Amino acid sequence: MTNRKMFFTMLWGAVFRRRSRAMMAVIASLVGAATLFCLASVCVAVPQQMNEEMRAYGANLIVTPASATGKSQGIDTATVRNVTALIGAGHSVKSAAYRYESVRINSAPYTIAGVDVKAVRALNRHWNVTGDWPGSDNVMVGRDVADALGVKVGSRVTIGYRAADASASASSSASAKSDSDESTETAESSAQGTQSTQTTQGEQTTQATENGRVSSDIMDNNGTEFRIAGIVDTGGNEDSIIYATTADVSKLAGSKRGSDVVEYSVNAMGDELNDIVNNINRSAGKNPNSAVKAQTVTRITSSDTRIIAMLQTLFWIVSLVVLVLTLVGVGTTISSIVSQRRNEIGLRKALGADSRAIGVEFYVESGIYGLIGGLLGTAIGYVLARVLCATVFGRAIGFDWLLGAGSLLLSVAIAVIASIPPVRRATRIDPAIVLREE
C-alpha cells in the first residue's frame, strides 16, 4: 500500500468510523457558519432594505431654481423631466413638485402649495391625513392651519390671493419643504425671487385679476371659496401649509408658472447620493437659462446613515463574538478528539511516523469537519436570513454566492486554525511514555 493510499485510508477511518466525535466537530462548525452567514447576509442586505424603508418618510434630495430667471419663473416641466431622467438612471426615484403662493384667509396670511396630488401622496406615505386629499375646488390644510381657523373636514373657507404678500410667504414655504439649513436657504431664496417678481407684475397690472382675487387692501377678504377636504398632521412644517391642486393654485393666482421646489426620494445614500447631486449641478451649469441647484436633505440622509451604521456595527460585533466562540468550540472539540487518539499517535510515532505526517492528517481531518459544517451551516444560515428579512422588512433576499464561498472558506480556516494547538501538543508526545502506559 502506498503512502498516499494509507493516508486516505486512515483519514477515512478517522472521519467515518468515529462518527460521534466527527459529529461533534461538524456541529460546532455548523453552528458557527450558520450564525455568521445569517448575520453577514442581513448586514449586507440591511443598508438597501433600510434605505427602501426610509424612503417612505419623505425626500432625501431637493431641487430648486439656481438662476434669477429660474427663480422668477420656477422650474419648468421640461427641466423637471430632464432632472428626473438624470436621477433615475440606475436608481428608482419618486418626485413631487411644489408651487408656493401667499394667500389670505380672514385677513391672515397663509401659504398655499400647488401640488400634483398623486405624486405627493406617493412620496409622503407617512403623512397622516384625516379626510381626503385635495381635488378640484377642495383643499387640504395642515393641522396648525385648521386649529388657527377653527375649521374641520367639510368646512368652507374663502382664500384670497394678494401679490403684495408674496415676499412674506417665502420663508415659511421654503422651510416647510426642507429639513436642513443649507436646503432651507436655497429654497427660501428661490421662493423670494419668485414672489418678488409676482409683486412687480401685480403692481404693473394695478393689483387686479379675474374675479377680484388680487387686492392691495390688507383687510380685503374677497377671494375664492374652497371646501376643506382633509387635514394633514405630520408634526412638522407641513402642518402650517394649505395644499391644493396645481390647477386651482394657477387659477387662484391668475397665472401659470413652474415649481419652486421639486422633491426627490432616491434609492441611494451616502457617497452615491452625493454623486447624483454633483451630476445634477454640473449638468445644470451648462444651461444657465434652466439652471437648477440640487442638494441633499441633510436630516433625512444623516438619519439614514446613522441608523444603518449603528445596525451594521451591532451585527459585526455580534459576528466577532460568534467567530471567537466558534473558534473556541471547534478547538475544544478537536482537542478532545486528539486526546482520545493519544495512544494511536504514540504507536504511530513508535512505528516511524514523523510529526509532520501526523499533523497533516489532523489538519486535513479538521478541514473536512469545517467543510461539512460550513456547507450545512451556510444553507441553514441562508434560510434564517431569508426568514428574518421577510419578517422584519417584508422582503426576501437572494443567495450571495460570494458570501457563501467566503463562509465555506472561513469555516475550513477556523477548523484548521482551532486544531493547531492540540495537534502541536499531540505531535510532541513521547511514544515510549504512551506505550509504557499501555
Residue pairs with C-beta under 8 A, 6 or more apart in sequence:
1 9
7 357
7 361
10 361
11 361
11 364
11 365
11 368
14 22
14 341
14 361
14 365
15 22
15 365
15 368
15 369
16 22
18 337
21 333
21 336
21 337
21 340
22 369
24 333
24 336
24 337
25 330
25 333
25 334
25 337
25 366
25 369
25 373
25 415
26 369
26 372
26 373
26 376
27 373
28 326
28 329
28 330
28 332
28 333
28 373
29 326
29 330
29 369
29 370
29 372
29 373
29 374
29 377
29 411
29 414
29 415
30 372
30 373
30 374
30 376
30 377
30 380
31 326
31 329
31 373
31 377
32 322
32 323
32 325
32 326
32 327
32 329
32 330
32 373
32 377
32 411
32 414
33 326
33 373
33 374
33 376
33 377
33 378
33 381
33 407
33 408
33 410
33 411
34 376
34 377
34 378
34 380
34 381
34 384
35 319
35 322
35 326
35 377
35 381
36 319
36 322
36 323
36 326
36 377
36 381
36 407
36 410
37 377
37 378
37 381
37 382
37 385
37 403
37 404
37 407
38 381
38 382
38 384
38 385
38 388
39 315
39 318
39 319
39 322
40 315
40 319
40 403
40 406
40 407
41 381
41 382
41 385
41 397
41 400
41 403
42 315
42 385
42 388
42 389
43 311
43 312
43 315
43 316
43 319
44 400
44 403
45 385
45 389
45 397
46 308
46 311
46 312
46 315
47 269
47 308
47 312
49 389
49 393
49 395
50 304
50 307
50 308
50 311
51 267
51 268
51 269
51 304
51 308
52 267
52 393
52 395
53 393
54 60
54 300
54 303
54 304
54 307
55 94
55 265
55 266
55 267
56 125
56 126
57 125
57 126
57 300
58 123
58 124
58 126
58 263
58 265
58 297
58 300
59 96
59 123
59 263
59 264
59 265
59 297
59 300
60 264
60 265
60 266
60 269
60 273
60 296
60 297
60 300
60 301
60 304
61 87
61 263
61 264
61 265
61 266
61 273
61 276
61 277
61 294
61 295
61 296
61 297
62 177
62 178
62 183
62 186
62 187
62 261
62 262
62 263
62 264
62 294
62 295
62 297
63 75
63 80
63 83
63 261
63 262
63 264
63 280
63 292
63 293
63 294
64 75
64 186
64 187
64 189
64 190
64 260
64 261
64 262
64 292
64 293
65 71
65 73
65 74
65 75
65 190
65 193
65 194
65 258
65 260
65 291
65 292
65 293
66 284
66 291
66 292
66 293
67 288
67 289
67 291
68 193
69 289
70 190
70 258
70 290
70 291
70 292
71 189
71 190
71 192
71 193
71 194
71 197
72 193
72 194
72 196
72 197
73 194
73 257
73 258
74 99
74 194
74 257
74 258
74 259
74 260
75 97
75 258
75 259
75 260
75 262
75 292
76 258
76 290
77 258
78 290
79 258
79 290
79 292
80 95
80 97
80 258
80 259
80 262
82 283
83 262
83 280
83 284
83 292
83 294
84 93
84 95
84 264
86 276
86 279
86 280
86 283
87 93
87 95
87 264
87 266
87 276
87 280
91 266
91 267
91 268
91 276
92 266
92 267
93 264
93 265
93 266
93 267
94 119
94 122
94 123
94 264
94 265
95 119
95 123
95 262
95 263
95 264
95 265
96 115
96 116
96 119
96 120
96 122
96 123
96 124
96 262
96 263
97 115
97 116
97 119
97 246
97 259
97 261
97 262
97 263
98 113
98 114
98 115
98 120
98 173
98 177
98 259
98 260
98 261
98 262
98 263
99 113
99 114
99 115
99 246
99 249
99 250
99 257
99 258
99 259
99 260
100 111
100 112
100 113
100 114
100 169
100 170
100 173
100 174
100 191
100 194
100 195
100 260
100 261
101 111
101 112
101 114
101 161
101 166
101 169
101 195
101 198
101 249
101 252
101 253
102 109
102 110
102 111
102 112
102 161
102 162
102 165
102 166
102 167
102 168
102 169
102 195
103 109
103 110
103 111
103 112
103 159
103 160
103 161
103 162
103 165
103 223
103 242
103 252
104 110
104 159
104 160
104 161
104 162
104 165
104 220
104 221
104 223
105 149
105 157
105 158
105 159
105 160
106 149
106 221
107 218
107 219
107 220
107 221
108 148
109 165
109 168
109 169
110 145
110 169
110 240
110 241
110 242
111 169
111 172
111 173
111 176
111 240
111 241
111 242
112 139
112 159
112 241
112 242
112 243
112 244
112 249
112 252
113 173
113 176
113 241
113 242
113 243
113 244
113 249
114 244
114 245
114 246
114 247
114 248
114 249
114 250
115 134
115 243
115 244
115 245
115 246
116 245
116 246
117 133
117 134
117 135
117 245
120 243
121 127
121 133
123 263
123 265
124 234
124 238
126 234
127 232
127 233
127 234
127 238
128 232
128 233
128 234
129 140
129 230
129 231
129 232
129 233
130 153
130 230
130 231
130 232
130 233
131 140
131 153
131 154
131 228
131 229
131 230
131 231
132 138
132 140
132 153
132 229
132 230
133 140
133 229
133 230
133 243
134 140
134 229
134 230
134 243
134 244
134 245
134 248
135 229
135 245
136 245
136 247
136 248
137 226
137 227
137 248
138 226
138 227
138 228
138 229
138 244
139 157
139 159
139 226
139 227
139 228
139 229
139 242
139 243
139 244
139 248
140 228
140 229
140 230
140 231
140 232
140 242
140 243
140 244
141 149
141 151
141 228
141 230
141 231
141 232
141 241
141 242
141 243
142 231
142 232
142 233
142 234
142 238
142 239
142 240
142 241
142 242
142 243
143 231
143 232
143 233
143 234
143 239
144 239
144 240
145 239
145 240
145 241
145 242
146 152
146 228
146 231
149 155
149 157
151 157
151 228
152 228
152 231
153 228
153 229
153 230
153 231
154 227
154 228
155 227
155 228
156 225
156 226
156 227
156 228
157 225
157 226
157 228
158 221
158 222
158 223
158 224
158 225
158 226
159 223
159 224
159 225
159 226
159 242
159 252
160 213
160 215
160 220
160 221
160 222
160 223
160 224
161 209
161 213
161 214
161 223
161 252
161 253
161 254
162 207
162 214
162 215
162 216
162 220
163 198
163 199
163 201
163 202
163 203
163 207
163 214
164 199
164 202
164 203
164 207
164 216
166 194
166 195
166 196
166 198
166 199
166 202
167 192
167 195
167 196
167 199
169 191
169 195
170 188
170 191
170 192
170 194
170 195
171 188
171 191
171 192
172 237
172 240
172 241
173 187
173 191
173 241
173 260
174 184
174 186
174 187
174 188
174 189
174 190
174 191
174 260
174 261
175 184
175 187
175 188
175 237
176 236
176 237
176 238
176 240
176 241
177 187
177 237
177 261
177 263
178 184
178 186
178 187
178 261
178 297
179 297
179 298
179 299
179 300
180 295
180 296
180 297
180 298
180 299
181 298
182 295
182 298
183 295
183 296
183 297
183 298
186 293
186 295
187 260
187 261
190 260
190 261
191 260
191 261
194 257
194 260
198 253
198 255
201 255
202 214
205 214
207 214
207 215
207 216
208 214
209 253
209 254
210 254
211 224
212 222
213 222
213 223
213 224
213 252
213 253
213 254
214 254
215 222
223 252
224 251
224 252
226 244
226 248
232 238
232 239
232 243
233 239
244 252
250 256
250 257
262 292
266 273
266 276
268 276
269 301
269 304
269 305
269 308
270 301
270 305
273 296
273 301
274 296
276 294
277 294
277 295
277 296
280 292
280 294
281 293
281 294
284 290
284 291
284 292
284 293
284 294
285 291
323 414
326 414
327 414
327 417
327 418
328 418
330 366
330 369
330 370
330 414
330 415
330 418
330 419
331 418
331 419
331 421
331 422
334 362
334 366
334 369
334 415
334 418
334 419
334 422
334 423
335 421
335 422
337 422
338 345
338 362
338 419
338 422
338 423
338 425
338 426
339 422
341 426
342 426
342 429
342 434
343 434
343 437
343 438
345 358
345 426
345 427
345 429
345 434
346 429
346 430
346 431
346 433
346 434
346 435
347 431
347 434
347 435
348 358
349 355
349 358
349 429
349 431
350 431
350 432
350 434
350 435
355 427
355 428
358 423
358 426
358 427
359 423
359 424
359 427
362 419
362 423
362 426
363 416
363 419
363 420
363 423
366 415
366 416
366 418
366 419
366 423
367 412
367 415
367 416
369 415
370 411
370 412
370 413
370 414
370 415
370 416
371 408
371 411
371 412
371 415
373 411
373 415
374 407
374 408
374 410
374 411
374 412
375 408
377 407
377 411
378 404
378 407
378 408
378 411
381 407
382 399
382 404
385 397
386 396
386 397
389 395
389 396
389 397
390 396
